[in-house]
Amino acid sequence: MCSFFYAFSLGLLMSSCLPGCFSYNNVHYLDHGDIVNFKPKLSIRELRIFCYLGKPKYIIHIWQSVVLQINHFTDDYNQYEGPSPEAVEKEFFENKYSWSVNNIFSTKQKSIKLNPFNTSCIGIDSKDPYTVHLNIIRIDFWKLLLLGVGVLLFISAGKLSTNTLFHYICGVSLGICASCLILIYFVSRIFPRKPLMYGVLGCGWTIVIYVVQILWDNMRTIIANYKSYVIWYTVITGIISFILCYRWGPVENPRTKNLIKWTLQVLGLLSIFFSSHFQEAAMGQIVILLISYNLPKKWVAARKLIGKKKKFPPKVKLLSNDAYYEQGVRETAKALEELREYCSSPKCNQWKTALKIKDVKRFASFIEGNSHLSDEEILEYETSVQGELTDDEESDFTDEEESF
């Protein structure tokens, strides 16, 4: 009886001595590559706090990750997290000297990802030796992969929402995951349907979380030990889901396709947002993606055309003599026809124009479709052209004789 009162008094004394009783000599500030080896002397449980001071936010640190690795030999330890040593210490005393079951269901992670830009502290309460190692990953390729998947998912959402193969893959995947509800239904049939039992199930969420955590932590072990059962269960539920998807066919309603498209785009944006602890930069990437995605297609096509012209300018092609002559004849005939149409239209005042020219009869003949040149002008032009050609031939012949 006396020992009980002594233990009770000691518990009250310890609970009253909260943050002030803690020694800050047990706080370790770590940086990249630091390793701390803890070896207890008297096998007494002791709290050690390991903190990482965040660094300023720069754009080059957008995909940076900070990992705290814990190597414990017995897994007999308690883990506490907080933004400062005081917060970790407070959580430690609340869980240690209070009537709470949170300490029983506390999570333990061997690899803890910390925020690179904020101060983060991890407290470890153990009596066994362990090692803590801090590693800073300059460029985390998993974050880059998450960013790439988010961008591709957002851009390809419209095509995926109308793709039949994508519908079947999603249908089979959802069928396999939803088949677990059947197991939950059969398990619920085992429990007696009494109000007390429902109250226990409703209030015992901590136990459920603890069981789910154990299953999640030991998922690899379960798959390794019951590999054949897992494979057969997945194959059977996948076949059933495929049959149901084939029976009902892919989605054809436009509104349903729009809902699928918007859902994929939201998932893509969330993937981009959670691809970095630098939330401002992540939001900037999302804004840039939204603006570029909603740009008018005319602007995008014009920009591509301008860039193509700058990179590959069109080659200048010179005309030959025959092509130059044909082009001159064609353009001259076109211009004369346009002039003839204008003179025949109400826009042209023929009488006023007739007063300005000398030969009114020739003007009227041109409007009616006759040639704009007279026979004398044609003969004079041909004579001058032949004379020029003769002079050129004589000069060429003289040059040849001089060369000989």
C-alpha positions in Angstrom: 0.0 0.0 0.0 2.8 2.4 0.9 4.6 1.6 -2.4 1.4 2.5 -4.3 1.2 5.9 -2.6 4.9 6.4 -3.2 4.6 5.6 -6.9 1.5 7.9 -7.2 3.3 10.8 -5.5 6.3 10.3 -7.7 4.0 10.4 -10.8 2.4 13.6 -9.6 5.9 15.1 -9.0 7.1 14.1 -12.5 3.9 15.4 -14.1 4.2 18.8 -12.4 7.8 19.1 -13.6 7.1 19.7 -17.3 9.3 21.7 -19.7 11.4 23.3 -17.0 12.9 19.9 -15.9 14.2 19.1 -19.3 17.9 19.5 -20.1 18.6 21.2 -23.4 21.9 19.5 -23.6 20.1 16.6 -25.2 19.1 18.7 -28.2 21.2 18.1 -31.3 21.1 20.4 -34.3 22.0 18.4 -37.4 23.2 19.4 -40.9 23.9 17.4 -44.1 25.9 14.3 -43.4 25.8 14.5 -39.6 25.6 11.2 -37.7 24.7 10.9 -34.0 25.3 7.6 -32.2 23.4 7.2 -28.9 24.6 4.7 -26.4 22.9 4.8 -22.9 25.1 4.3 -19.9 22.7 3.0 -17.3 20.0 1.5 -19.6 17.6 4.2 -18.6 15.1 5.7 -21.1 16.2 9.1 -22.2 14.8 11.6 -24.6 17.0 13.0 -27.3 15.8 15.7 -29.6 17.3 16.1 -33.1 16.5 19.3 -35.0 17.2 20.6 -38.5 17.2 24.4 -39.0 15.5 25.3 -42.2 17.3 27.3 -44.9 16.0 30.3 -46.9 13.8 29.6 -49.9 15.6 29.8 -53.2 14.5 28.7 -56.6 17.4 26.2 -56.8 16.0 24.4 -53.8 12.6 23.8 -55.3 13.1 20.0 -55.5 15.2 19.6 -52.3 14.5 16.9 -49.7 15.7 16.5 -46.2 15.6 12.9 -44.8 16.3 11.9 -41.2 17.2 8.2 -41.0 16.8 6.3 -37.7 18.6 3.0 -37.3 17.3 1.4 -34.1 18.4 -2.1 -33.1 15.3 -3.2 -31.1 12.5 -0.9 -32.3 11.7 -0.3 -28.6 11.4 3.5 -28.7 8.9 6.3 -28.8 9.0 9.0 -31.4 7.7 12.6 -31.1 7.6 15.4 -33.7 7.3 19.1 -33.4 8.4 22.5 -34.9 10.7 23.2 -31.9 12.4 21.4 -29.0 9.8 22.9 -26.6 7.0 21.5 -28.6 8.6 18.0 -28.7 9.3 18.2 -25.0 5.7 19.2 -24.3 4.4 16.3 -26.3 6.8 13.9 -24.6 5.6 14.9 -21.1 1.9 14.8 -22.1 2.2 11.3 -23.5 4.4 10.0 -20.7 2.7 11.4 -17.6 -1.0 11.5 -18.7 -3.7 9.0 -19.0 -3.6 8.7 -22.7 -3.5 5.9 -25.2 -1.8 8.0 -27.9 1.5 6.8 -26.7 0.4 3.2 -27.4 -0.6 4.0 -30.9 2.2 6.4 -31.8 3.7 6.0 -35.2 7.3 5.0 -35.8 9.1 5.8 -39.0 12.6 4.8 -39.8 12.9 7.4 -42.6 11.4 10.8 -41.8 11.1 13.6 -44.4 11.5 17.0 -43.0 10.6 20.4 -44.4 13.8 21.9 -45.9 12.7 25.5 -45.2 11.3 25.2 -41.7 12.7 24.2 -38.3 11.7 20.6 -37.6 12.5 18.5 -34.5 12.2 14.8 -33.8 12.4 13.4 -30.3 13.4 9.8 -29.6 12.7 8.2 -26.2 14.7 5.0 -25.9 17.0 3.0 -23.6 18.7 1.1 -26.4 21.4 2.3 -28.7 20.5 3.8 -32.0 22.0 5.9 -34.8 20.5 9.1 -36.4 21.7 10.3 -39.8 20.6 13.4 -41.7 20.8 13.5 -45.4 20.0 16.4 -47.8 19.0 15.5 -51.3 19.7 18.4 -53.6 17.5 17.2 -56.4 14.9 14.6 -55.4 14.1 12.7 -58.6 10.8 11.4 -57.1 9.6 15.0 -56.8 10.7 15.6 -60.4 8.7 12.5 -61.4 5.7 13.7 -59.4 5.9 17.0 -61.2 6.2 15.4 -64.7 3.3 13.1 -64.0 1.2 16.0 -62.8 1.9 18.1 -65.9 1.3 15.2 -68.3 -1.9 14.3 -66.5 -3.2 17.8 -66.7 -2.4 18.2 -70.4 -3.6 14.8 -71.4 -6.8 14.9 -69.4 -9.0 15.7 -72.4 -7.6 12.7 -74.5 -7.7 10.3 -71.5 -11.3 11.1 -70.7 -12.3 9.9 -74.2 -9.8 7.0 -74.4 -11.5 3.5 -74.2 -8.4 1.8 -73.0 -8.1 4.3 -70.1 -11.7 3.7 -69.2 -11.1 -0.1 -69.0 -7.9 0.3 -66.9 -9.6 2.6 -64.4 -12.7 0.4 -64.3 -10.6 -2.7 -63.5 -8.5 -0.9 -60.9 -11.5 0.5 -59.2 -13.1 -2.9 -59.2 -10.1 -4.5 -57.5 -10.0 -1.8 -54.9 -13.8 -1.8 -54.3 -13.8 -5.6 -53.9 -12.3 -5.0 -50.5 -15.8 -3.7 -49.5 -17.1 -7.2 -49.9 -14.5 -8.5 -47.4 -15.5 -5.7 -45.0 -19.2 -6.7 -45.4 -18.5 -10.3 -44.6 -16.4 -9.3 -41.6 -19.2 -7.0 -40.4 -21.6 -10.0 -40.4 -19.4 -11.7 -37.8 -20.0 -9.0 -35.2 -23.3 -9.1 -33.2 -25.8 -6.4 -34.1 -26.2 -4.8 -30.8 -26.1 -1.1 -29.8 -23.1 -1.7 -27.5 -21.1 -3.3 -30.3 -21.8 -0.4 -32.6 -20.7 2.0 -30.0 -17.5 0.1 -29.5 -16.9 0.1 -33.3 -17.7 3.8 -33.5 -15.6 4.9 -30.6 -12.7 2.5 -31.1 -11.3 4.4 -34.1 -7.9 4.4 -32.5 -7.8 0.7 -32.5 -8.8 0.6 -36.1 -6.1 3.1 -37.0 -3.6 1.0 -35.1 -4.6 -2.2 -37.0 -4.5 -0.4 -40.4 -1.0 1.0 -39.5 0.2 -2.5 -38.6 -1.1 -3.9 -41.9 0.4 -1.0 -43.8 3.8 -1.4 -42.1 3.8 -5.1 -42.7 2.3 -5.1 -46.2 5.5 -6.4 -47.8 5.6 -9.3 -45.3 1.9 -10.1 -46.0 2.5 -10.1 -49.8 5.6 -12.2 -49.4 3.9 -14.9 -47.2 0.5 -15.0 -49.0 1.7 -14.2 -52.5 -0.4 -16.8 -54.3 -3.6 -15.7 -52.5 -3.0 -12.1 -53.3 -2.3 -12.9 -57.0 -5.4 -15.1 -57.4 -7.6 -12.5 -55.6 -6.3 -9.7 -57.9 -6.7 -11.8 -61.1 -10.3 -12.9 -60.2 -11.5 -9.5 -59.2 -9.8 -8.0 -62.2 -11.5 -10.4 -64.6 -14.9 -9.7 -63.0 -14.3 -6.0 -63.2 -13.3 -6.3 -66.9 -16.5 -8.3 -67.7 -18.7 -5.6 -66.0 -16.9 -2.8 -67.9 -17.3 -4.7 -71.2 -20.9 -5.3 -70.5 -21.7 -1.6 -69.8 -19.2 -0.2 -72.3 -17.1 2.9 -72.0 -18.5 6.3 -71.0 -20.4 8.1 -73.8 -22.1 10.9 -71.9 -20.3 14.2 -72.7 -21.0 15.5 -69.2 -19.5 12.4 -67.6 -16.4 12.8 -69.8 -16.1 16.4 -68.7 -16.3 15.3 -65.0 -13.5 12.7 -65.7 -11.4 15.3 -67.4 -11.8 17.9 -64.6 -11.0 15.2 -62.0 -7.8 14.2 -63.8 -6.8 17.9 -64.1 -7.4 18.5 -60.4 -5.3 15.4 -59.6 -2.6 16.7 -61.9 -2.6 20.1 -60.2 -2.4 18.5 -56.8 0.5 16.4 -57.9 2.3 19.5 -59.0 1.5 21.3 -55.8 2.8 18.4 -53.6 5.9 17.9 -55.7 7.8 20.5 -53.7 7.9 22.0 -50.2 8.5 25.3 -51.8 4.8 26.1 -52.0 5.2 29.5 -53.6 7.2 28.1 -56.5 4.7 25.2 -56.9 1.8 27.7 -57.1 3.8 29.6 -59.7 4.2 26.5 -61.8 0.5 25.8 -61.6 -0.3 29.4 -62.7 2.1 29.2 -65.6 0.6 25.9 -66.6 -3.0 27.2 -66.5 -2.1 30.3 -68.5 -0.2 28.4 -71.2 -3.0 25.8 -71.4 -5.8 28.4 -71.8 -3.9 30.6 -74.4 -5.9 31.0 -77.7 -4.8 28.6 -80.3 -4.3 31.4 -82.8 -1.6 32.9 -80.6 0.2 29.6 -80.2 0.1 28.9 -84.0 1.4 32.4 -84.8 4.2 32.0 -82.3 5.2 28.6 -83.7 5.1 30.1 -87.3 7.3 33.0 -86.3 9.8 30.7 -84.5 9.8 28.5 -87.6 10.5 31.4 -89.9 13.3 32.6 -87.7 15.0 29.2 -87.5 14.3 28.2 -91.1 13.9 31.4 -93.3 12.5 30.8 -96.8 15.1 30.4 -99.6 15.1 33.1 -102.2 14.5 31.6 -105.7 15.6 33.7 -108.7 13.4 33.7 -111.9 14.7 32.7 -115.2 14.2 34.8 -118.4 11.3 32.7 -119.6 9.6 32.8 -116.2 10.2 36.6 -115.9 8.6 37.1 -119.3 5.6 34.9 -118.5 5.1 36.7 -115.2 5.3 40.1 -116.9 2.7 39.1 -119.5 0.4 37.6 -116.9 0.5 40.5 -114.5 0.1 43.1 -117.3 -3.0 41.3 -118.6 -4.4 41.2 -115.1 -3.8 44.9 -114.5 -5.4 45.8 -117.8 -8.5 43.7 -117.0 -8.8 45.4 -113.7 -8.4 48.8 -115.3 -11.1 47.9 -117.9 -13.5 46.8 -115.2 -12.9 50.0 -113.3 -13.6 52.2 -116.3 -16.8 50.3 -117.0 -18.0 50.6 -113.4 -20.2 53.4 -112.0 -17.2 54.5 -109.9 -15.4 55.9 -113.0 -16.9 59.1 -114.6 -16.3 58.3 -118.3 -17.2 61.7 -119.6 -14.8 63.5 -117.3 -12.1 61.0 -118.2 -12.8 61.5 -121.9 -12.2 65.2 -121.6 -8.6 64.5 -120.3 -7.5 62.2 -123.1 -6.8 63.0 -126.7 -8.2 59.9 -128.5 -11.7 59.2 -127.1 -12.4 56.5 -129.7 -9.3 54.6 -128.7 -10.4 54.8 -125.0 -13.9 53.5 -125.9 -12.3 50.7 -127.9 -10.2 49.7 -124.9 -13.2 49.6 -122.7 -15.0 47.3 -125.1 -12.2 44.8 -124.9 -9.8 45.7 -127.7 -6.0 46.1 -127.3 -4.6 49.2 -125.6 -1.8 49.4 -128.3 -2.1 50.4 -131.9 -0.5 48.6 -134.8 2.1 51.3 -135.3 3.2 51.1 -131.6 3.5 47.3 -131.8 5.6 47.6 -135.0 7.8 50.2 -133.4 8.3 48.1 -130.3 9.3 45.0 -132.2 11.7 47.0 -134.4 13.4 48.5 -131.4 13.7 45.1 -129.7 15.2 43.5 -132.8 17.7 46.3 -133.1 18.8 45.8 -129.5 19.2 42.1 -130.1 21.3 42.7 -133.3 23.6 45.1 -131.5 24.1 42.6 -128.7 24.9 39.8 -131.1 27.4 42.0 -133.0 29.1 43.0 -129.7 29.3 39.4 -128.7 30.8 38.5 -132.0 33.4 41.3 -131.7 34.4 40.1 -128.2 34.9 36.6 -129.5 37.2 37.8 -132.4 39.2 39.9 -129.9 39.6 36.9 -127.7 41.0 34.9 -130.6 
